[in-house]
Structures are given as structure tokens and as C-alpha cells.
Amino acid sequence: MWAPQRSVPVTLLVDRDADTRVMYAEYLRLSGYDVVEASDGREALAKALSTHPDVVIMETRLPGISGFDLCDLLHHDPATRATPILVVTADAYPRDIARARQAGADTVLVKPCLPQQVLDEIRRLLQQSRELRQRSDAIRGRAASELERGQRALQKVDALQRRSTLSRAHRREVTTEPPMAPPSLICPDCDLPLLYQRSHLGGVSARHPEQWDYYECAAGCGTFQYRQRTRKLRRV
């Protein structure tokens, strides 16, 4: 889940040392960032889930929940796992740095660390996050387009299958008991009544049926066809 789009990025600054928080927070605010502060791991977790910060800056030595555990929790929670995490720690041993990275930290800086260095890393992480979001949006857009195209193809196949089913189910035959009663007709040549013989049922489908009625002239003028749909009589 991505952090919501904002005109001003929000940073969650987590450090048990008040002086360190003040130093970093003032510098970030002067640089155009909103800053949410927390002094321990539990408070930080609650604020991360409620404010959805654009980036988290944290120390590893935190009361309540350690920075390592907090990093792991944020990294695996669906609401915050896409949020970049910058760890600024006094634990300079390689194993501690590796542990922070394994817990989910995107970058680890070792104290003493100037505010400008922290700001540079924040900018880099936010740029990286924007690029990932743009790529993800593009992938989702392509996937949605492919899904829509697939659905249209399925709809066409389904329509063809329905038409084929209707076509196969449609009654086509020659009968003397058609669904529409053959009318009484007069021979156009001799004006004698035509004698009904049979009907041919056809058409494209059950939705578009056709009926042709065939007649013979008693005076021998020939065979005539009457089309029910057009109500036209012609010699055949």
C-alpha cells in the first residue's frame, strides 16, 4: 500500500534523544518537510499506522519496541511496507548494520550524522519511491488494459457461442403446419384461388425466423411463393 500523495512530504522522526530530534526536525522543517516525532517504538508504530508517513527516520536503541523490531514490523505491515525506512544509529558494528538491513531498512547511516546527510538520503529515498510507484502504476495500467481486452475477447466468444447455440436450436424444416397460418391468396394471372401446398421454415436464427408458403394454381398457372415477412407473392 502506497502512502497518499501530498504536496509536502511527511517524515516520521523516531529517536529517544530529544536534542537529536530537535536538531533533525528543525532542519527538515526548514527544508520544506512536515515532521511527526516519536520518542519510543510503540509511539512510533502507532503514528506510522495513523499518519502514513512518506519516509521513516529511526534510531535502533528505542524503548518499548527496539528499532530493529520496529523496522521489521513496518516492513511487513501491508499499510507501511512500501514506506522507505532510514536508520540513523550509533550501533556502528557491521553486524548491527546488517541486522538493520535485514529488518527492512532501506539505508543505514552511522552517527554522528549531519542533518544535511540525512536530508540527502531522504530525498534519494523519496525519489526512488516515486519511481517505484510510477512503474507500479504503469504495470497496473497495462494489466488493467490487458484484462479489459481479454474480457472483450471473452464477450465476443460468448456472443458467438450464443449465436451458434441459437442457430443450432433453430427449427428449419418443410411442414404443412407452420407457426404462422398461410393466407388465402388469388392467382395474379387468372384470379382463381391458389391452393396451399407446404411451408418452408428457415432464417438466420430463432430471433430472426423466416416462413415461405408455397401455392399451386388450380388452373395450371404455376407455383407461387409467399414470403410472410415481406408479404410478397412471386412465381417460382
C-alpha positions in Angstrom: 0.0 0.0 0.0 1.5 3.3 -1.1 1.5 6.5 1.0 -1.1 9.0 -0.1 0.1 11.8 -2.5 0.9 15.1 -0.7 2.2 18.4 -1.7 4.6 18.4 1.3 6.3 15.1 2.3 5.7 13.8 5.8 8.6 12.3 7.7 8.3 10.3 10.9 11.3 11.0 13.1 11.9 8.4 15.9 14.7 9.0 18.4 14.7 8.7 22.2 17.1 11.7 22.5 15.1 14.9 22.5 18.1 17.0 21.4 18.7 14.8 18.3 15.0 15.0 17.4 15.0 18.8 17.7 18.1 19.1 15.5 16.9 16.9 12.7 13.2 18.1 12.9 14.1 21.8 12.7 16.4 21.2 9.7 13.8 19.1 7.9 11.0 21.7 8.5 13.3 24.4 7.2 13.8 22.2 4.1 10.1 22.0 3.4 9.1 18.8 5.2 6.3 18.1 7.7 7.8 16.2 10.7 5.9 13.9 13.1 8.0 13.0 16.1 8.1 9.9 18.4 10.4 9.1 21.3 9.8 5.3 21.6 9.0 2.3 19.5 5.3 1.9 20.5 4.5 5.6 19.9 6.3 5.4 16.5 4.4 2.3 15.4 1.0 3.9 16.3 1.9 7.2 14.4 3.2 5.3 11.4 -0.1 3.4 11.1 -2.2 6.5 11.6 -0.3 9.2 9.6 1.2 7.0 6.7 4.4 9.0 6.5 6.3 9.2 3.2 9.6 8.2 5.0 10.6 7.0 8.4 13.8 8.0 10.2 14.7 6.0 13.3 17.3 5.1 15.8 17.8 1.4 16.7 18.1 1.9 20.5 14.4 2.7 21.3 12.4 2.0 24.5 9.2 0.0 24.2 10.0 -1.6 20.8 13.5 -1.7 19.6 14.4 0.0 16.3 15.2 -3.4 14.8 11.8 -4.8 15.8 10.0 -1.6 14.7 11.7 -1.7 11.4 10.7 -5.3 10.9 7.1 -4.6 11.9 6.8 -1.6 9.5 8.5 -3.6 6.7 5.9 -6.4 6.9 2.7 -4.5 7.6 0.6 -4.0 4.4 -0.1 -0.4 5.4 3.6 0.6 5.7 5.7 -2.0 3.9 6.2 0.4 0.9 7.4 3.3 3.1 11.1 3.9 2.9 13.0 3.5 6.2 16.2 5.4 7.0 18.0 4.1 10.1 20.4 6.6 11.8 22.2 4.6 14.5 25.1 4.8 16.9 25.5 1.0 16.5 28.4 1.1 14.1 29.3 -2.6 14.2 28.9 -4.4 10.8 26.6 -7.0 12.4 24.3 -4.2 13.7 24.2 -2.5 10.3 23.5 -5.9 8.6 20.7 -6.6 11.2 19.1 -3.3 10.4 19.1 -4.0 6.7 17.7 -7.5 7.2 14.9 -6.0 9.3 13.9 -3.8 6.3 15.9 -0.6 6.4 16.5 0.9 3.0 19.5 2.9 4.2 21.6 2.8 7.3 23.6 5.9 8.4 26.0 5.8 11.4 26.1 8.6 14.0 27.4 11.3 14.2 25.5 12.2 11.1 24.9 15.7 9.9 21.3 16.8 9.1 22.3 17.6 5.5 23.4 14.0 5.1 20.0 12.8 6.4 18.2 15.2 4.1 20.2 14.0 1.1 19.2 10.4 1.9 15.6 11.3 2.4 15.5 13.0 -1.0 17.1 10.0 -2.6 14.7 7.5 -1.0 11.6 9.6 -1.9 12.8 9.9 -5.5 13.3 6.1 -5.6 9.8 5.6 -4.0 8.2 7.9 -6.7 9.9 5.9 -9.5 8.8 2.6 -8.0 5.2 4.0 -7.7 5.3 5.2 -11.3 6.5 1.8 -12.5 3.9 0.1 -10.4 1.1 2.4 -11.7 2.3 1.7 -15.3 2.3 -2.1 -14.7 -1.2 -1.9 -13.1 -2.4 0.2 -16.1 -1.1 -2.3 -18.6 -2.5 -5.2 -16.6 -5.9 -3.4 -16.5 -5.8 -2.8 -20.2 -4.9 -6.4 -20.9 -7.7 -7.6 -18.6 -10.2 -5.3 -20.4 -9.0 -6.6 -23.8 -9.3 -10.2 -22.5 -12.8 -9.5 -21.2 -13.9 -8.0 -24.6 -12.5 -11.1 -26.4 -14.4 -13.4 -24.0 -17.6 -11.4 -24.6 -17.1 -11.8 -28.3 -16.5 -15.6 -27.9 -19.6 -15.8 -25.6 -21.7 -14.0 -28.2 -20.5 -16.2 -31.0 -21.3 -19.3 -28.9 -24.8 -18.0 -28.1 -25.5 -17.3 -31.7 -24.2 -20.7 -32.6 -26.4 -22.3 -30.0 -29.4 -20.4 -31.2 -28.6 -21.3 -34.8 -28.3 -25.0 -33.9 -31.5 -24.8 -31.9 -33.5 -23.0 -34.6 -36.2 -25.1 -36.3 -35.6 -25.4 -40.1 -37.9 -27.7 -42.0 -40.6 -28.1 -44.6 -44.1 -28.5 -43.0 -47.8 -28.2 -43.7 -48.3 -26.9 -40.1 -46.3 -23.7 -39.9 -46.3 -21.4 -36.9 -47.9 -18.6 -39.0 -51.1 -19.5 -40.8 -50.8 -19.3 -44.6 -53.2 -16.7 -46.0 -55.8 -17.3 -48.7 -54.4 -15.9 -52.0 -55.6 -15.3 -55.5 -53.6 -16.2 -58.6 -52.3 -13.0 -60.1 -52.8 -14.5 -63.6 -56.3 -16.0 -63.6 -57.8 -14.6 -60.4 -58.6 -18.1 -59.2 -57.9 -19.1 -55.6 -54.4 -20.5 -55.0 -54.1 -23.9 -53.4 -51.8 -24.1 -50.4 -49.2 -26.9 -50.6 -46.5 -26.5 -48.0 -44.3 -24.1 -46.0 -40.6 -23.8 -45.6 -39.3 -22.6 -42.2 -35.8 -21.0 -42.1 -34.0 -17.8 -41.3 -30.7 -17.0 -39.6 -31.7 -17.9 -36.1 -34.7 -18.2 -33.7 -34.6 -14.5 -33.2 -34.9 -13.9 -37.0 -37.2 -16.6 -38.4 -38.5 -16.8 -41.9 -41.5 -18.5 -43.4 -42.2 -19.1 -47.1 -45.5 -20.5 -48.1 -45.9 -22.3 -51.4 -49.1 -22.5 -53.5 -50.3 -24.1 -56.8 -52.7 -22.5 -59.2 -55.7 -24.8 -59.9 -55.8 -23.5 -63.4 -52.2 -24.6 -64.1 -50.7 -21.1 -64.0 -47.8 -22.5 -62.0 -46.2 -22.5 -58.5 -46.1 -19.4 -56.3 -44.1 -18.4 -53.2 -45.5 -16.1 -50.5 -42.9 -14.6 -48.0 -44.6 -13.9 -44.7 -42.1 -11.2 -43.6 -42.5 -9.1 -46.7 -46.0 -10.2 -47.6 -44.9 -10.6 -51.2 -46.1 -13.2 -53.7 -43.9 -14.3 -56.6 -43.9 -17.1 -59.2 -41.2 -19.8 -58.7 
